[in-house]
Amino acid sequence: MEQVTQPIKTAVVGLGMMGNSQIRNCLWKLPDFEITAICDPFLPNLSACEALFAEKSKPVACYRDHREMLKEADCDLVVVVSPDYTHEQIACDCLNAGKHVRLEKPLATTLRGCRNVRDAHAASGKILQIGLELRYAAPTRKMREWLPRLGKVKMLTCNEFRPPFLPKRGAIDNWITQKRYSGGTLLEKNCHHFDLFNWFAASRPARVFASGDNRVIYADTDVLDNAFVTVEYENGMRAMLSLCLFAPKKAPGSTLNELEFGMLGDCGRLEMRGDDVFVWDRADGAEERWHYARQNFEAHSDDILPSMVELADCIRTGREPVTGIREGIDSALVSFAAERSAEEQRIVTIHELEEESGLRFLV
């Protein structure tokens, strides 16, 4: 007789736009998960989400304090989709309480915070998945599949030209434009892209140089609204990020892309433009195009969904996620180096941050 797999009892902490979307577009769509509790200290978010469960006739326990939830709620997994400045404390509390955790990126907003989450995870023996969903996205997976066609890869590029951050409502409004709460734009916004650099380079980054300012739309804040970041890897690869947070919004039917990613090798060239992937052969000039027919454009749902499928399997088998603690630390180290480089106008080495924090970049 085939054994019936019971759903994983899940709590969700953080019920803003991203948390609400992950409930509707991911967790509710997967029979692997049963949401037993929701939590948010910001009452409008909690009330709106409670109403959503009532509308679907789904029972759920509601909390405003995650510590109370951990004591009372029946859950084995906590999905943390709260503001960045809360990640460290909530993740550590959940791991210390013996819960598996899916933690939105970034791992934490400080080096010390990353170390604290690492230590809590190591002591817990539980699964920790970081929400670096671009590794699970169909277009980047296609780039990974076609990577051998480039020969020896030398250059990586990422262009993110997008409108400003969406306003954030909560206990601290617009925390995302305050560095003490977000860790800075290059951590909050671009740890995704530094994670892809690390993934494709498959090498330790040696040096990071960044240049940027906030003189266009964020002049009254302390976060960047534009920047260039160069990352030099020990294997000779170089990666370049171009960021703009005051670009036009992509209109329906427009040829503009908010995100583009590219790689160049001695045998060819590979590019991702939105949901299209192109490869060119250097020898004969042949071009091939692949298109991903995205089903859901809300809050990266199509990319998060496969990561949650993997998460369920990891919890049941004990294997490590593709985006685990190691990837969370590595993407954060490059991000912190970029933030420091832009602020101090100098090259920052990864070794410098490792010595300072006790964290280690692992290939």
N, C-alpha and C positions, 0 to 999 in steps of 0.2 A: 504494500500500500504506500502510495506517495505521501511523504510527510508534508503537512501544511505549515508554511512559514508564517509565523505571527508578525504583524506589523510592529515596527519599532516605536515605542511610546515616546513622543517628541514634545518638547516645550519650545516656544519661540519667544525670544527676548528682543524687543525693538520692533515696533509696529508702525513705523513710518512708511514712506513710499516703497522702499526696498523690502522691508519685512512683510508688508501687506501683499506685495507682488509675489514674493516667494511662497507665501501661503497659498494664494489662489492659483498661480501658474506652475508651481513645482510640487510642493508637498501634498496638496490635495489631488494632484494628478497621478501620484505614485502610490500604489497599494502597500509599498514597503513602510510607509509612515502613517502613524495615527497621532494627530495633534491633541494632546490632553490638557495643555496649559498655554496661556499667553501672558506676556508681561510687558508693561511699559509704564514708567513713572509719570509720563505725560498723559493726563487723563483724556484729552480729546482723541489721541491715537488709540488708547485702550478701549474707549467707548465705541469708536467707529469699528474697530475689529470685533468687539463683542457682538455688535449688531450684525456684522457680516456672518458670524457663526450662527446667530439666531435665525437669520434669513435662510440659511442652509439646513436648519434644524440639526446642527452639530453641537453636541454638548462640549463645553470647554471651561476649565477653571481659569479665573482672571486674577492677576496680581499686579501690584504697582511696585513691588520690591522683589528683586530676583532672589535675595537671600531667603525671604519667606517662601517663595516658590520652591526653592531647593529643599526646604524642610518638609513641605506639605504635598507637593505635586507628585503624581505618579508618572515619572518619565525616566528614560534611560539615555536620551540624547537631548542636548540643548542647542538650538540654532540661534546664534547671536548675530543680530542685524541692527545693533544699537550704534549710536555715534562713536566715532573713532576713539575719543578720549576715555570711553568706558570699556573698551575691549580688554585691556589688561586685567582689570579687577574682576569683571564678570567671568572671563575665561578661567582665571585662576580659581575663583570660587566654585565654578562648575566642575573643574577637574579635581579639585580637592574634595568635592562632594561625591566623587566617583561617577561622574557623568561623561559620556562621549560628547564631543563638542565640534560643531561646524562654526567657525569664526570668520566673519567677514574680514576682508583685508582693510587696513594693514594689520599685522600681528599686534602691534602696539605703537604708540606715538613717541616713544623714547627708547634708547638703547637698553636702559635698565628695565623698562617694561617688557621688552622682548626677552630679556634674560629671565625675568620672573615667570613669564608664560612658559618658556622652555623648561625651567626647573619644575614647575607644577605639572607639566605634561610628563616629564621623565618619571616623576614620583607616582603618577596616577596609573600608568599602564593602560590608559584609555586611548581611543582613537581621537585625533585632532586633525580636522581638515580645514585649511585656510581657503577663503573664497576668492582665489585667483582663477576665475572661471575662463579666462582667455586660453588657458591650456586645454580646455575641454571644447572650445568653440570649433565648429566644423571647418571654417576657413583656415585656422591656424593648424589644425590637424592635417589638412590637405597640404599645407606648406611643409610640414614635417615629413609627410609621405614623399613629396617631390624633392626634398633636400638633397639626396644623393645625385640628382641630375645636375647640380651646380658645380660638382667637383670640390675643390678646396675653397671653402667659403672664407672671405676676407672681411666683408663689410656688412653691417646690419643697420637698417634705418627704420625709424618710426616717426611719423608725422601725425600729431593730434591737433587738429584745428577745429575748435568747437565753440559754442556759445558759453557764457558764464555758468558757474555753478547754479543749480536750482536753489531757491531759498529753502532753508531748513527751519522747521518749526519744532519746538521742543522745550525742554528745561532751559537750554541755552540756545536762543535763536541765532541762526546763521553761524553756528560754531565752525562751519567749514571754512570760513574766511578769517579765522583766528588761529594763529600758529600754535598757541599753547594747547588748543583743543584738537587740531587736525594733524599736527606734526609738520605742516607745510604742504604746499601744493604738490611738490615732487614726490612726497610720500603718499598723500591721500589720493592723488589722481593717477600717478604714474608708476606706482609699485607694480601694477599689472604689466606694464610694458617693460620695465626692468626685469621682471620675472621671465618674460619671453626672450629678452636678450640673453639671460643666463641659460635658459633652456636650449636655445639654438647654438650659443657659443660653446656650451659644454666645457667651460674652463673657468678658472678663478679670475675675477676682475682684479686688475692691479691698481689702476688709477682712474679717478673721476674728475672731470673738469666741467663746471657749469657756469653759465652766465645768464642772468635774467633780472627782471625788475617788475614793479607793480604800478607803472605810471599811467596806465590806460583806464582800467575800470576798477582796480582795487587799490587806488592811491590812498584811500582812507583806512586801509588794512595793513597787516604785516605779512600777507601771503603774495606769492608771485602770480602774475597774470600772463607772463610769457617767459620762455627760457629755451636755451640750447643746452644739451647735456651730452658730453662725449665720455664714453666708457672704453678703456683700453684693457683687453684681456691678456692673460699670460701666454696664450697660444698664438698671439699676434692678431687676433680679430679686433676690430674696432666697431663700436656701436654709437649711433648718433640719434638722439631724441630731439625733435622740434615740437614745442608746445605753444599753443595760443589759445587763450580763453576768451577772446573777443571776436572770434570769427563768425560769419553769418550762419544762421541756422539752416540746416539742409531742408529744402522744401520738397514736397512730393514731385518726383520726376526729375529732380535736379541731378546734375552730374557731379556735384560736390561730394566729397567724402570727408567725414569727420575724423576717420582713422585710416591710415595707410601704413603698411609694414612691408619692408623689402629686404632682400638678401642678394649679394653679388659674390659669385665665385669665379674661378678661372675657367669654368666650362659653361656658365650660364647665369641667368638672372631670374629672380623669383619675386613677385609682388602680390600683396593682398590690398585690394582697394574696396573697402566696405565688405560686401559678401562675394566679391569676385576674386579669384586667384589666377594669376598669369605666370607662365614660365616661358623663357626664351632660351634657345640653344645658341651658344656663341659661335659654333662652327658653321652652321648652315642658316642661322637666322630664323629657324622654325619657331612658331608661337602656338601655345596651347592655352585655352581658357577654361576654367571651371567655375560654375556658379552655384552658390548655396541658396536654395529657396527657403528663406527664413519664414517660419510660421507665426512667430510672436516677437514683436519689436519692443515689448515693454520691459524695461529694467533688466536687460541681458537674460531674459527668461530662457531662451533657447540654448544659451551657453551654460546656465546654472543647472538646468534639468539633468544633463548627463553627469554632472559632478555629483548630484544627489543620488543618482543610480549607483555610482561608484561608492559613495559614502555608505549606503546600505550594505553593499557587499563587503566593504572593509570592516564594518561593525560585526558582521556575521562570521567572517573568516579570520579577522585579526591582521590582515595585510595592511600595509601603509598606503595612504592615499597618494595620488600623483602630486597633489599640492598639500604636503604635510608641514610639520614644524620646520624642516630643513629649508623648504622653498619659501616659507614665511620669513625666516631669518635672512636668507640670502637676498630676497627682493628688498627687504627693509634696509639691509646694510648699504646696498647701492643707492637707495633713496636718501638715507641719512647723509651719505657722502656727497650726493648731489646738492642737498639743501645746505650743507656746511660750505661746500665749494662756492655756491652762488653768493652766500652771505659774506664769506671771508675773501672772496676773489683770489682763490689759489687752488692748486691741484690738491686733492685729498686722496690718500691711499686707503684701500680697504684694510691693510695691515694696521694702520693707525687706529681705526675704529675697533678692530679686533682686540688690540692691546688694551684699549680703553674700556671695553665693555665685557671682555671675557667670552664674547661670542666668536664663533668660527665659521667662515664661509666654507661650505663643503660642496665639492663637485660631484 
